Each structure stands twice: as structure tokens, then as C-alpha cells.
Amino acid sequence: MQDRGSIAFFSSGPLTALGFVLVVVAGVLCWLAWHRSGYRKWIGVLELLRFVLICLVVVTLSQPEWLQTRIPDQRSTLAVLWDQSNSMETRDVIDEANISAKPKSRAETIEPLMSEAVWNPSNSDLNVVFEPFSSLLDPAEEATDLNAGLSHVLDAHSDLRGVVVLSDGDWNVGKSPVEAATRFRMKGIPVFTVGVGSKVPLPDLELASIDAPTFGVIRKPLRIPYAVRSTLGQDRDVTVTLKVNGKPTVTEMVRVPAMGQAQQNMVWTSQTTGDYTLTLSIPQDTQEIMTENNEISAPISVREEQLKILVIESYPRWEYRYLRNALERDPGVEVTCLLFHPGLPKLGGGRGYIKRFPSANELSRYDVVFLGDVGVGPKQLTVEQAQQLRQLVNAQAAGLVFIPGRSGFQNSLISSPLADLYPVVLDATAPYGIGSGAPGHFALTQLGQQSLLTRLAGSGQNNLGVWRTLPGFYWYAGTKRAKAGAEVLAVHDRIATTSGRVPLIVTKTYGTGKVLFMGTDGAWRWREGVEDKYHYRFWGQVARWMAYRRQMAKGETMRLFYSPDRPRVDDVVTLNANVMDSLGGPLVEDSVIVQAIFPSGVTQAIRLQPSKEEAWGLFTGSFTPKESGNYRLVATSVETGASIQTDLSVQGLNRERQGRLARFDVLDEIAKITEGRLVPVSDVQSLLDSLATLPEPEPIVHRIRIWSHPLWAAFLILLLGLFWIGRKMAGTV
């Protein structure tokens, strides 16, 4: 930089004239005073000092400033900012001169523009620099931060003439690029954007998602929900293949609608335990251009299972008998029954029956409790027992299934500790439910059509057909509506209340556990004509769904579970642990530490704290995964020395998912704010003409306001002080 300095005054004409008059008058008066003193030396010095002070005051009123002008002594800079994020690998740029050729990736398309000769063809005094950008994450390529890229260029180069951005505009992290664009506008630096990529969907078939559970059960069918998305102009019959550890195992055909999405379930049964990688793949369509998204994978662990289920009932009604029979025939379930028989002196007995309600320690061993037509009252549940059931669900991730009956005993639960768990509002005018001579049927809601809990057939349409043709029921519980936070999976097909259709299958999360409400006692009729096909499948799915969280990692004296079960990077993962004492009861005071071993080998220790008093025996903590991949969680109890471990699969955020459309609107907004221009790659030549006409950067002017500077004020005060001292020494008044 070359510096040049000068003084400038900022004063109006009248003020300048007045100042001139004051200086002249002051000069005359000072001379007359010196003349009257007989031209004494000291008086002459004082009058000269007085005249200088008056002149300086007049100068101050004219607002003098020191202007330091810096003229650049080097070439001005054109910064070419190019996007190196993963979305630039999307192959959606078609050569208009050769449409049949394979599309090029966005990165390949901008590669010819990465040369100084392109942006400075006349070898002028322009200095061209190339700056890559993506994000501030690790790895950086997994996101696009346009604001950070633009801000870095602005801070790194003080002599910018302009900026060119080569990008698809897929901004997904960081602050809005409008913030950086505004800074460029204030400095008068235009930003020209070159958009690359397709603004319309190209023909593509994509495996959009796979929602496999974290673990499965040996020799039990495992349902794997997945979705296939299409941007083709016609419907397609797509072959979906499930590979287990790379070996093709299951194949099925899925109908994918044009410009739509198909959701389906793949069923796989493992005959051995162990860790597996499930991979879904689809073949390339003849019209498809991108094939990178035709495969998707998820890890899963297959293990042995032995669910402990407690069924509590008042009378041995048909629903109870067939439910007990279905659960007993399930090899992965151990069933215990408690039959109160309120009208008889003795409880029900026989194989698998108990003679009293379990103690707190015994109850904690059950994964799911089915509560039939039972309430709080004589020869039924006590308030203390209801409180224990509440704690089992709240603190130990157990499941509780409400199946009301015609006796109306469950109405008493509304004023018990189980009131908050009950997922529906009961109708006080129908305490014994509502019967009908004409059969009612279940109608699945939108949530019910998507839930695995109500999946009785493979495809969505087939499943709806099964529910429509299931044998009807002749009684249902009197309910007004579902409570806030509950999910209604099925309603009555005909009967409605003031709040909508009567809810029949309702689920709810409470604390760490789950609750389900079955509003009719007619599910046993589903066996008509098909035996146990649908009846056993439904209750088996209910039992495993309710106990899913408790089974994540379970040892002899310790249990570890977490939420969500399929987290993504930057999700807060809540860790929960139950520790049992030597008698099988939950410990309330303990120190539980979880070692989280990241995929990179880094270890983080998380200390779990005792939960609130309402959830005794529960220890909770949390951590935020920053890497995608498989985490090993090792939980240890300081009190008992027990230890347990499990794996946690963390999915990447996939911010830079290939195949997304280019966002030219983002690039256009940046260009407009900075008074630049957006052009496609094919029109770069017109952009060169605009760059050639850019003006040279103006000199940088640094102003120092002399009139308001502290040193100037100190100088005037010093002169005034000298003048006052001089008058005293000269003996003048």
C-alpha cells in the first residue's frame, strides 16, 4: 500500500467568514494591548499566546481532519469460491450436445473452470485466487456452509474486486448466506454465482430408508420396513433384494407409483444368533441415471429371547382364555397368570398361576403386564399394587396393556396411581361399555397403517384388507377420546363421539415404558376360519413391541436401554439403566458409569444419575454422538460390580445426500443482494464480460478527527494554562 496524507476542513461558508472576522478582530485587539503596554516583552508574548489560542479555537470550529489515503500497490483480487462438498458428486449434469452420454457429476462440470486463464484471459492486472469450501464440520465434506465460505474470503482478502461462487447452492449448515452477502453489499463487492446441477428431478429410483430394529429374535420373523422413492414418469415393479452379510436372502416385488413413494416390509427369519448387516438393494432401471442410492444398509443383532409376561384378570372370559393360550404357545414367552375371581373365596389356580400379587422385587422381573377387566377394590388390586405397576412402567421400561371388560372394573383405575397411564378418557355414562347386536369392525388410522404393531399382512393394501375382513366384535369400552400425547392406531368403523370415532387401539409412552389400550374383548373371534394366524400374530407383536426397550441389553442383575434406538449424529441419546440387588429388586442408590467407545476409538465416560423419586431404581444420563458408525456401550455398577454391554448404531445425518436438486434460488438471492449475477455453467462467457468491467477498488481512506481528538483538547488546555500562569507572572489582572 502507498500512503498519502492531507488535512481537510469541514465547515460552512458563514462559519468560515465569522472565523476570519474573529481572527482579524483578535489580532487588532492584541496589537493595541501590546501598544498600550509600551511594547513590553512579556506583554507581547502573552498577547501572541492569546492570539494563537483564538486562532486554534476558530480552527477547531472548522472541524479539521487528517485524511490518510492508502492506494493499493498490488493487483486487485478476484476470488473463485468452489464447492467441494459431497453433494457435488451427484451425477445430474447432462451434456446438451450429447444427450445419450452418461451424465457428469457437478464436481466434474466445474473442474474446467478451475484455471486462472478462464477468469483472466487478457492477462490483466487481476489476481485470481481459488478457494475451496464445504463446512466447518469433521469431515467437512458432509455439509455445505455457504456463509462460512463467503465470510472466510471476505476476511482473508482486503483488496477484493469481486467473488465468483461455483456451487449447487445446497446450503444445509451454518448461518444463512444472506448474512455474508449483506457484508459484501456494504463493502460494494459483487458476488457472481455459477449454478451447477439439475433444477428438476432426473429419472431415479431410490431406496429412501430402512427402519430395521436394533435387535431381532432367533427363529422369529423380523419385519424390516423400508421405502422406495421414484422420480420416474411411470409406475414401476421393482425387485427389492435383502442381503444378509452380503448374501442375497429374500427377494420381493414392489409396485412404486410414478413420482411417488412405496412403503413396504421385508420379512426375514434368522436361524442363528449373532451380529448381521442387512442390506437392501434394487436394480438399475433402464431410465435411471443415478445408481448411488440404490442400496442401503443397517446393522442388527439376533439373540435368544425369553419374555416374562404377567396376565392379571378378574374372571376367565373368552378374551382372557385365548390370550393366555396364544402367549403360552409362543416359545419366546414365559406366562404367569393371576386370576382374582372376586365373587369366589379362592383365586384361580393351575399350571402357570400364582396365588398372590407379586412383591415389588418379583414384579420387576416381568417385561409386560396384561391388565384385564380388573380395577382397584376388594379382592382385586390395592392402591399400593397399582403404584408398583406404575413404577414398573415408568422406571423399568416395562409394558402395560389395558384390556377392559363388561364388568367395568377398570373405571376404578381413573382414580388410582394408574390414572396418568390410561391413554383414553372413559365415558362415565357407559361404565360397563356398549354392546350391540350388529358386529363392529376395526378401522386403521393413518398411524395404524404405518405401525408394525397392527401389521397383520405384508403390503399396506393387503393389511388394510385383512383388518376390514376380520370377524367383528359385539362389545366395546365406553370411551370419549384419546388423551393428548397418545397415538390412535384403530377406531370403530361406524360409531363416533363428539371428539371423533371411538378409539379402540391406542398406544402411549409413559416414562421409559409403553402403554397400550385395547378397547374391545372380541379379538379372540379373529380365529374364525384361520385359527391362530392373526390372533397369535397380533398379540405376539404387542408383547415384543411393549418389551422392546427392556430387551436392548439385559443381564442377570442389570439392564441398559437407550432412546432413540436408531439415533443420528448430533442427536441427544438418553441412556437408562436398572440395577438389581441380590433379591432381584431395583437399587435406588448406586453409581452407574457408561463407557461410550466411539467408532474412532475415543472413549467418553457418562455418569448416570438417580432419577426422580417417581422413578426409583432408574439411572439416567445422556451424550451426543459426533461420529456415525457403531458405538460400544459398557455400563458398570459401582455398588454391585455388575457390568453389561451393548452396541449402538449411529447413522450419519446425510446432509449431503446425493440426488438432491440444485438450489439455484439460494445462489440467486446471494447474487441479487450483492448486485452480482447468477448464471448457469453454460453461460460463463457472459459472466467474464461482466467481470472485465468491474471498477478498480477505491483507495482506502483513514480519517483522524483532529478537532475531537483527546490530544488536541489537551494541547488547548496546556496553552490556556500557560496563558494564565504568564498573566500572573506579568502582574496583570
C-alpha positions in Angstrom: 0.0 0.0 0.0 1.1 3.6 -0.8 0.0 6.1 1.9 -0.7 9.8 1.3 -1.8 12.3 4.0 -3.6 15.6 3.9 -5.7 17.9 6.1 -9.3 18.7 5.3 -11.7 21.1 6.9 -15.4 20.6 7.2 -17.0 24.0 7.8 -19.8 26.0 6.2 -19.2 29.3 4.4 -20.8 31.6 7.1 -18.8 29.9 9.8 -15.6 30.3 7.9 -16.3 34.0 7.3 -17.2 34.5 11.0 -14.0 32.8 12.0 -11.9 35.0 9.7 -13.6 38.2 11.2 -12.8 36.9 14.8 -9.2 36.3 13.9 -8.8 39.8 12.4 -10.5 41.5 15.3 -8.5 39.4 17.8 -5.2 40.3 16.1 -6.1 44.1 16.2 -7.0 44.0 19.8 -3.9 42.0 20.8 -1.7 44.6 19.0 -3.5 47.5 20.7 -3.0 45.9 24.1 0.7 45.4 23.4 0.9 49.0 22.2 -0.7 50.4 25.4 1.9 48.5 27.5 4.7 50.3 25.8 5.7 47.3 23.8 6.8 45.3 26.9 8.4 42.0 26.1 6.2 39.8 28.4 3.0 41.5 27.4 3.9 40.9 23.7 4.4 37.2 24.5 1.1 36.9 26.3 -0.8 38.7 23.6 0.8 36.5 21.0 -0.3 33.4 23.0 -3.8 34.9 23.3 -4.0 35.4 19.5 -2.7 31.8 18.9 -5.4 30.4 21.3 -8.2 32.3 19.5 -6.9 31.0 16.1 -6.8 27.5 17.4 -10.4 27.7 18.7 -11.5 29.0 15.3 -9.7 26.2 13.6 -11.4 23.7 16.0 -14.8 25.0 15.0 -13.9 24.3 11.4 -13.5 20.6 12.3 -10.1 19.7 10.9 -9.4 16.1 10.0 -6.3 14.2 9.0 -7.0 12.1 5.9 -4.6 9.2 5.3 -5.3 7.7 1.8 -4.0 4.3 1.1 -3.6 3.4 -2.6 -3.1 -0.3 -3.3 0.3 -1.0 -4.8 -0.6 -4.6 -5.8 -3.1 -6.2 -8.2 -6.8 -6.4 -7.0 -8.1 -9.9 -6.3 -10.9 -12.0 -7.9 -11.7 -14.9 -5.6 -13.2 -18.0 -7.2 -15.0 -20.0 -4.4 -15.7 -23.6 -5.4 -17.9 -26.2 -3.6 -16.2 -29.4 -2.6 -19.0 -30.9 -0.5 -20.3 -34.4 -1.2 -23.4 -33.2 -3.0 -21.2 -32.1 -5.8 -20.7 -35.8 -6.6 -24.3 -36.0 -7.8 -24.3 -37.1 -11.5 -27.1 -35.0 -12.9 -25.5 -32.7 -15.5 -26.4 -33.7 -19.0 -24.4 -32.7 -22.0 -26.9 -30.9 -24.2 -24.7 -31.7 -27.3 -24.8 -35.4 -26.5 -27.9 -36.3 -24.5 -27.2 -40.0 -24.7 -23.8 -39.7 -22.9 -23.6 -40.5 -19.2 -24.3 -37.5 -17.0 -21.4 -35.8 -15.5 -21.1 -35.1 -11.8 -21.4 -31.5 -10.6 -17.7 -31.6 -9.5 -16.6 -32.7 -13.0 -18.6 -30.0 -14.6 -16.9 -27.1 -12.7 -13.4 -28.7 -13.0 -12.6 -26.9 -16.3 -13.4 -23.6 -14.6 -10.6 -24.1 -12.1 -8.0 -22.3 -14.1 -6.7 -18.7 -13.9 -6.8 -18.5 -17.7 -10.6 -18.8 -17.7 -11.2 -15.9 -15.4 -8.3 -13.6 -16.5 -8.0 -14.3 -20.3 -6.4 -11.0 -21.1 -3.6 -11.4 -18.5 -4.6 -8.1 -16.9 -3.5 -6.9 -13.5 -6.2 -9.0 -11.8 -5.0 -11.5 -9.2 -7.2 -14.7 -9.4 -7.3 -17.0 -6.3 -9.2 -20.2 -5.9 -10.7 -21.1 -2.5 -12.5 -24.4 -1.8 -15.3 -24.5 0.8 -17.7 -27.1 2.3 -18.3 -26.7 6.1 -16.6 -26.5 9.5 -17.6 -30.0 10.5 -15.4 -33.1 10.6 -15.3 -34.4 8.0 -16.0 -31.1 6.3 -17.4 -32.6 3.0 -20.5 -33.9 4.7 -22.2 -30.5 4.7 -22.3 -27.2 2.9 -21.8 -23.8 4.8 -22.1 -21.1 2.2 -22.0 -18.3 4.8 -18.7 -19.6 6.3 -17.1 -19.9 2.8 -18.1 -16.3 1.8 -17.1 -14.8 5.2 -13.6 -16.5 5.0 -12.9 -15.0 1.6 -14.0 -11.5 2.7 -11.8 -11.7 5.8 -8.8 -13.2 4.1 -8.6 -10.7 1.2 -8.6 -6.9 1.7 -8.4 -6.0 -2.0 -11.3 -7.9 -3.4 -12.7 -6.7 -6.7 -15.3 -9.5 -6.9 -16.1 -13.1 -6.0 -17.3 -16.0 -8.1 -19.1 -18.9 -6.4 -19.2 -22.3 -8.2 -21.8 -24.4 -6.3 -25.1 -26.3 -6.4 -26.4 -24.0 -3.7 -27.2 -26.9 -1.3 -26.8 -24.9 1.9 -27.6 -27.1 4.9 -25.5 -26.0 8.0 -24.3 -22.7 9.5 -25.9 -19.3 9.3 -27.8 -18.0 6.4 -25.6 -17.0 3.5 -27.7 -13.8 3.4 -25.6 -12.6 6.4 -22.3 -12.8 4.5 -24.0 -11.4 1.3 -25.0 -8.3 3.3 -21.4 -7.7 4.3 -20.3 -7.9 0.7 -23.1 -5.4 -0.2 -21.9 -2.9 2.4 -18.3 -3.1 1.1 -19.5 -2.8 -2.5 -18.1 -6.1 -3.6 -20.3 -8.1 -6.1 -20.7 -11.8 -5.8 -21.3 -13.7 -9.1 -22.8 -17.2 -8.7 -22.4 -20.1 -11.2 -25.1 -22.7 -10.6 -24.4 -26.3 -11.4 -26.7 -29.3 -11.2 -30.3 -30.1 -12.2 -33.2 -27.9 -11.1 -35.7 -30.7 -11.9 -35.7 -34.3 -10.7 -33.9 -36.6 -13.0 -35.3 -40.2 -13.6 -34.3 -42.1 -10.5 -35.3 -44.9 -8.2 -34.0 -44.5 -4.6 -34.1 -46.7 -1.5 -35.1 -43.8 0.8 -35.0 -45.5 4.2 -34.7 -48.7 6.1 -36.1 -48.9 9.7 -34.8 -52.2 11.0 -34.9 -52.6 14.8 -31.6 -52.7 16.7 -32.1 -56.4 17.5 -34.1 -59.4 16.5 -35.1 -62.8 18.0 -33.8 -66.1 16.7 -36.4 -68.1 14.7 -38.9 -65.2 14.9 -40.0 -63.3 11.8 -38.4 -59.9 11.7 -40.2 -57.2 9.8 -38.0 -54.6 8.2 -39.8 -51.5 7.0 -38.3 -49.7 4.0 -39.3 -47.1 1.5 -38.6 -46.8 -2.3 -38.9 -43.4 -3.9 -39.3 -42.8 -7.6 -39.0 -39.7 -9.9 -39.8 -41.8 -13.0 -42.8 -40.8 -15.1 -44.4 -44.3 -15.0 -45.2 -46.8 -12.3 -42.6 -49.5 -11.8 -42.5 -53.0 -10.5 -39.2 -53.0 -8.6 -37.4 -56.1 -7.3 -36.1 -55.5 -3.8 -33.4 -57.9 -2.5 -32.4 -58.3 1.1 -28.8 -59.3 1.6 -27.7 -60.7 5.0 -23.9 -60.2 5.4 -23.7 -59.7 1.7 -25.6 -62.9 0.8 -28.9 -62.5 -1.1 -31.6 -64.0 1.2 -35.1 -62.6 0.5 -36.5 -61.1 -2.7 -39.9 -59.4 -3.3 -41.6 -57.3 -5.9 -42.8 -53.8 -5.0 -45.1 -51.5 -7.1 -43.7 -48.0 -7.0 -46.0 -45.2 -8.3 -44.8 -42.6 -10.7 -43.3 -39.6 -8.9 -44.2 -41.2 -5.6 -43.1 -43.5 -2.9 -43.9 -47.1 -1.8 -43.6 -48.2 1.8 -43.2 -51.9 2.4 -42.0 -54.5 4.9 -39.4 -57.2 4.2 -39.7 -60.3 6.5 -36.6 -62.2 7.4 -36.2 -65.0 10.0 -32.7 -65.8 11.4 -31.9 -69.4 12.5 -28.8 -68.4 14.4 -27.8 -65.7 16.8 -25.1 -63.1 16.1 -24.4 -59.7 14.5 -25.6 -59.1 11.0 -25.6 -56.4 8.4 -28.8 -56.1 6.5 -28.6 -54.6 3.0 -31.5 -53.7 0.8 -30.8 -53.2 -2.9 -32.8 -52.5 -6.1 -31.5 -53.0 -9.7 -30.9 -50.1 -12.0 -33.9 -49.0 -14.1 -33.4 -48.5 -17.8 -34.4 -44.8 -17.5 -32.5 -44.3 -14.2 -29.4 -42.0 -14.3 -28.2 -42.2 -10.7 -27.4 -45.6 -9.1 -25.5 -44.4 -6.0 -28.8 -44.5 -3.9 -29.9 -48.0 -5.0 -28.6 -49.7 -1.8 -29.0 -49.1 1.9 -27.7 -51.0 5.0 -28.3 -51.3 8.7 -26.7 -53.4 11.4 -28.8 -55.8 13.6 -28.1 -58.2 16.5 -30.0 -61.5 16.7 -30.3 -63.1 20.1 -32.2 -65.6 22.2 -35.4 -64.3 23.9 -37.4 -65.2 26.9 -40.0 -62.6 27.7 -41.7 -62.7 31.1 -45.3 -61.8 30.9 -47.9 -61.4 33.7 -51.6 -61.6 32.9 -54.0 -60.2 35.5 -57.7 -60.9 35.2 -60.9 -60.9 37.2 -62.9 -63.6 35.5 -61.9 -66.2 32.9 -63.7 -64.6 30.0 -63.1 -65.7 26.4 -60.6 -62.9 25.6 -58.5 -64.0 28.6 -58.6 -67.7 27.8 -57.5 -67.2 24.2 -54.9 -64.6 25.1 -53.3 -66.9 27.7 -53.4 -69.8 25.2 -51.7 -67.6 22.5 -48.9 -66.4 24.8 -48.3 -69.9 26.3 -47.8 -71.4 22.8 -45.1 -68.7 22.0 -41.7 -70.4 22.7 -40.1 -67.0 23.5 -42.6 -66.1 26.2 -42.9 -67.3 29.8 -46.5 -66.6 31.0 -47.7 -66.2 34.6 -51.4 -65.6 35.4 -53.2 -64.1 38.3 -57.0 -64.7 38.2 -58.7 -62.9 41.1 -62.3 -64.4 40.9 -63.8 -61.5 43.0 -67.0 -63.5 43.6 -65.3 -66.6 44.8 -63.3 -67.3 48.0 -60.2 -68.5 46.1 -58.0 -67.3 43.4 -57.8 -69.1 40.1 -55.2 -71.9 40.1 -53.4 -74.4 37.9 -50.3 -74.5 35.7 -48.7 -71.1 35.4 -50.9 -69.4 38.0 -49.8 -67.5 41.1 -51.8 -67.1 44.4 -51.0 -63.5 45.1 -49.9 -60.3 43.5 -46.1 -60.3 43.1 -44.0 -58.3 45.5 -42.1 -55.3 44.2 -38.9 -57.3 43.6 -40.8 -60.1 41.9 -42.8 -57.7 39.8 -39.7 -56.0 38.4 -38.8 -59.3 36.6 -41.8 -59.0 34.3 -41.4 -57.4 30.9 -45.1 -56.9 30.1 -48.2 -56.9 32.2 -51.6 -57.5 30.6 -54.3 -55.9 32.9 -57.7 -57.3 32.0 -61.1 -56.5 33.5 -59.5 -55.6 36.8 -59.6 -52.5 39.0 -58.7 -51.2 42.4 -61.1 -52.7 45.0 -61.8 -55.7 47.3 -60.2 -58.9 46.1 -58.6 -57.0 43.2 -55.7 -54.6 43.1 -54.7 -52.4 46.0 -53.6 -48.8 45.7 -50.0 -49.9 46.6 -50.1 -52.5 43.9 -51.3 -50.0 41.3 -48.4 -47.8 42.4 -46.0 -50.7 41.8 -47.3 -51.2 38.3 -46.9 -47.5 37.6 -43.3 -47.7 38.8 -42.6 -50.8 36.6 -43.6 -48.9 33.5 -42.2 -45.5 34.5 -38.7 -46.6 35.7 -38.1 -50.1 34.3 -39.3 -49.7 30.7 -41.9 -52.4 31.1 -45.1 -52.5 29.0 -48.7 -52.4 30.3 -51.7 -53.5 28.3 -55.2 -52.4 29.3 -58.0 -54.8 28.2 -61.2 -53.6 29.8 -64.3 -55.8 30.1 -68.0 -55.8 30.6 -67.8 -55.7 34.4 -66.4 -52.2 34.2 -63.7 -52.7 36.9 -61.2 -50.6 35.0 -63.2 -47.5 35.7 -61.8 -47.5 39.2 -58.3 -47.1 37.7 -59.1 -43.5 36.8 -58.8 -42.5 40.5 -55.8 -44.7 41.2 -52.0 -44.2 40.6 -52.6 -45.7 37.1 -54.7 -42.7 36.1 -51.9 -41.0 34.2 -51.0 -44.1 32.3 -54.5 -44.7 31.0 -54.3 -43.5 27.4 -58.1 -42.7 26.9 -60.8 -40.7 28.6 -63.6 -43.1 29.7 -67.2 -42.2 29.3 -68.8 -42.0 32.7 -72.3 -42.6 31.2 -71.2 -46.0 29.9 -69.3 -47.6 32.8 -70.0 -51.2 31.5 -69.2 -50.5 27.9 -71.5 -50.6 24.9 -72.9 -53.8 23.4 -74.6 -54.2 20.0 -76.4 -56.9 18.1 -74.6 -55.8 14.9 -70.9 -56.5 14.8 -68.4 -53.6 14.7 -65.1 -53.6 13.0 -61.7 -52.0 13.3 -60.7 -49.2 11.0 -57.0 -48.4 11.0 -56.0 -44.7 11.2 -53.1 -43.3 9.2 -50.7 -44.1 12.1 -52.2 -47.6 12.3 -51.5 -48.2 8.6 -47.8 -47.4 9.2 -47.4 -49.1 12.6 -45.7 -52.5 12.8 -48.0 -53.2 15.8 -51.0 -53.5 13.5 -49.2 -55.2 10.6 -51.1 -58.5 10.0 -50.2 -58.8 6.3 -47.3 -57.9 4.1 -48.2 -54.9 2.0 -50.2 -51.8 3.1 -53.2 -52.6 0.9 -53.3 -56.3 1.9 -53.0 -55.3 5.6 -56.0 -52.9 5.2 -57.9 -55.7 3.6 -57.2 -58.1 6.4 -58.4 -55.6 9.1 -61.6 -55.0 7.1 -62.4 -58.7 6.9 -61.6 -59.7 10.5 -64.6 -61.0 12.3 -66.4 -58.2 14.1 -66.9 -57.5 17.8 -70.2 -57.1 19.7 -68.9 -55.0 22.7 -66.5 -52.1 23.1 -65.5 -49.9 26.1 -67.2 -46.6 26.6 -64.5 -44.0 25.7 -64.8 -40.4 24.7 -61.4 -39.7 23.2 -57.7 -40.4 23.4 -55.6 -38.3 25.7 -53.1 -35.8 24.5 -49.8 -37.5 23.5 -51.4 -40.8 22.8 -51.4 -42.4 19.3 -54.6 -43.9 18.0 -54.0 -46.9 15.7 -57.5 -48.1 15.2 -61.0 -46.7 15.7 -64.6 -48.0 15.4 -65.6 -48.2 11.7 -69.1 -46.7 12.4 -69.6 -45.3 15.9 -68.3 -41.8 16.8 -68.4 -39.4 19.8 -68.3 -35.6 19.8 -64.5 -35.9 19.6 -64.5 -38.3 16.6 -64.6 -42.0 16.0 -64.4 -44.2 19.2 -60.7 -45.1 19.8 -60.1 -48.9 20.0 -56.4 -49.4 19.9 -54.4 -46.6 21.5 -50.7 -46.5 22.5 -48.8 -44.2 24.7 -45.2 -43.7 26.1 -45.0 -43.2 29.8 -41.7 -42.6 31.4 -39.3 -45.3 30.0 -42.1 -47.8 29.2 -45.1 -48.1 26.9 -48.9 -48.5 27.4 -51.5 -50.0 25.1 -55.3 -49.8 25.3 -57.4 -52.5 23.6 -61.0 -51.2 23.7 -62.8 -54.5 22.9 -62.8 -58.0 24.2 -63.5 -59.6 20.8 -60.0 -60.2 19.4 -60.4 -63.9 20.1 -63.0 -64.0 17.3 -60.2 -63.4 14.8 -59.5 -67.1 14.9 -62.7 -67.8 12.9 -61.7 -69.7 9.7 -58.0 -69.0 10.1 -57.3 -70.4 13.6 -54.4 -68.7 15.3 -53.0 -66.9 12.2 -53.9 -63.3 13.0 -54.8 -63.6 16.7 -51.4 -65.1 17.7 -49.5 -62.7 15.4 -51.1 -59.6 16.8 -50.6 -60.5 20.5 -47.1 -61.7 19.8 -46.3 -58.4 18.1 -47.8 -56.5 21.1 -45.7 -58.4 23.6 -42.4 -57.8 21.8 -43.2 -54.2 21.0 -44.0 -53.5 24.6 -40.9 -55.2 25.9 -38.5 -53.9 23.1 -36.7 -51.3 25.1 -36.1 -53.6 28.1 -34.5 -56.2 25.9 -31.9 -53.9 24.4 -29.2 -55.0 26.8 -30.3 -57.3 29.7 -28.1 -59.2 32.2 -28.7 -61.1 35.4 -28.6 -58.0 37.6 -28.5 -55.1 35.2 -30.4 -53.7 32.3 -29.3 -50.9 29.9 -31.6 -49.2 27.3 -31.4 -46.0 25.3 -33.6 -43.7 23.3 -33.8 -43.1 20.3 -32.9 -46.7 19.3 -31.6 -45.5 15.8 -30.1 -42.1 16.6 -28.3 -39.8 14.1 -25.2 -37.7 14.6 -25.9 -34.8 16.9 -29.0 -36.4 18.4 -29.1 -36.4 22.2 -29.1 -40.1 23.2 -30.7 -40.7 26.6 -29.2 -43.7 28.5 -31.2 -45.5 31.1 -30.1 -48.3 33.5 -31.7 -50.5 36.1 -29.5 -52.3 38.6 -31.0 -55.2 40.7 -29.8 -56.2 44.2 -29.3 -59.8 45.3 -33.0 -60.3 45.8 -33.9 -59.1 42.3 -35.2 -55.7 43.4 -34.1 -52.4 41.9 -31.3 -50.5 43.6 -32.1 -46.9 44.4 -28.7 -45.7 45.5 -25.8 -46.6 43.2 -23.2 -45.1 40.9 -23.6 -46.3 37.3 -21.0 -45.4 34.7 -21.3 -46.0 31.0 -18.2 -46.0 28.8 -19.1 -45.0 25.3 -16.5 -46.2 22.8 -16.8 -44.2 19.6 -16.1 -45.7 16.2 -12.8 -43.8 16.1 -11.7 -45.4 19.3 -12.3 -42.3 21.5 -13.9 -43.2 24.9 -16.3 -41.0 26.8 -17.4 -41.7 30.3 -21.0 -40.9 31.2 -22.1 -41.0 34.8 -25.8 -41.9 35.2 -27.6 -40.1 37.9 -30.5 -41.5 40.0 -33.8 -40.4 38.5 -36.6 -38.6 40.3 -38.4 -40.2 43.2 -41.3 -41.2 41.0 -38.9 -43.4 39.0 -37.0 -45.2 41.8 -34.4 -47.7 40.6 -33.8 -45.8 37.3 -30.4 -44.2 36.5 -30.3 -41.7 33.6 -27.7 -39.8 31.6 -27.1 -38.6 28.1 -24.5 -38.0 25.5 -24.3 -36.6 21.9 -22.6 -38.7 19.3 -20.5 -36.8 16.9 -19.5 -39.7 14.6 -21.5 -42.1 12.5 -20.9 -45.8 12.9 -21.1 -48.5 15.6 -20.6 -47.4 19.3 -19.9 -49.9 22.1 -21.7 -49.0 25.4 -20.3 -50.6 28.5 -22.3 -50.0 31.7 -20.8 -50.8 35.2 -22.4 -50.6 38.6 -20.0 -49.4 41.3 -22.2 -50.8 44.0 -22.6 -54.4 42.8 -19.7 -54.6 40.3 -22.2 -55.8 37.6 -21.4 -54.9 34.0 -23.2 -55.1 30.8 -22.5 -54.0 27.2 -24.4 -53.4 24.0 -23.8 -51.8 20.6 -25.4 -48.6 19.4 -25.6 -47.8 15.7 -25.5 -44.1 14.9 -26.5 -43.0 11.5 -25.0 -40.1 9.7 -27.1 -37.0 9.1 -26.8 -37.5 5.4 -27.0 -33.7 4.8 -25.2 -34.2 1.6 -27.4 -36.9 0.2 -26.6 -37.3 -3.5 -29.5 -36.8 -5.8 -31.0 -33.7 -4.3 -32.0 -30.9 -6.6 -29.6 -27.9 -7.1 -30.8 -24.8 -5.1 -30.4 -22.0 -7.7 -32.8 -19.9 -5.6 -30.1 -19.6 -2.8 -27.4 -18.6 -5.3 -29.7 -16.1 -7.0 -30.5 -14.4 -3.7 -26.8 -14.0 -2.9 -26.1 -12.5 -6.3 -29.1 -10.1 -6.1 -28.1 -8.8 -2.6 -24.5 -8.1 -3.7 -25.5 -6.7 -7.1 -23.9 -9.6 -8.8 -25.5 -12.1 -11.2 -26.5 -15.8 -11.3 -25.5 -17.7 -14.5 -25.6 -21.4 -15.4 -22.3 -23.2 -16.2 -23.1 -23.0 -19.9 -23.3 -19.1 -19.8 -20.0 -18.4 -18.0 -18.7 -16.4 -21.0 -21.3 -13.7 -20.3 -20.0 -13.6 -16.8 -16.5 -12.9 -18.0 -17.7 -9.8 -19.8 -19.2 -8.5 -16.5 -16.0 -9.2 -14.6 -14.0 -7.3 -17.2 -16.0 -4.1 -16.5 -15.6 -4.2 -12.7 -14.1 -1.0 -11.4 -10.8 -0.9 -9.6 -11.2 -0.9 -5.8 -11.3 2.6 -4.4 -8.4 3.8 -2.2 -8.9 3.2 1.5 -9.3 6.5 3.4 -8.5 6.6 7.1 -9.8 9.6 9.0 -8.4 11.1 12.2 -10.7 13.8 13.6 -8.3 16.3 15.0 -11.0 18.7 16.4 -12.3 15.9 18.7 -9.1 14.1 19.5 -8.1 14.0 23.2 -4.5 15.2 22.4 -5.9 18.3 20.7 -8.0 19.1 23.7 -5.0 18.5 26.0 -2.9 20.9 23.8 -5.5 23.7 24.1 -5.8 23.2 27.8 -2.0 23.3 28.1 -1.8 26.7 26.2 -4.6 28.1 28.4 -2.7 27.1 31.4 0.5 28.8 30.2 -1.5 31.9 29.3 -3.0 32.1 32.8 0.4 31.5 34.5 2.0 34.1 32.3 -0.6 36.7 33.3 0.0 36.1 36.9 3.8 36.4 36.5 3.4 39.6 34.5 1.2 41.0 37.2 -1.8 41.6 35.0 -5.4 41.0 36.1 
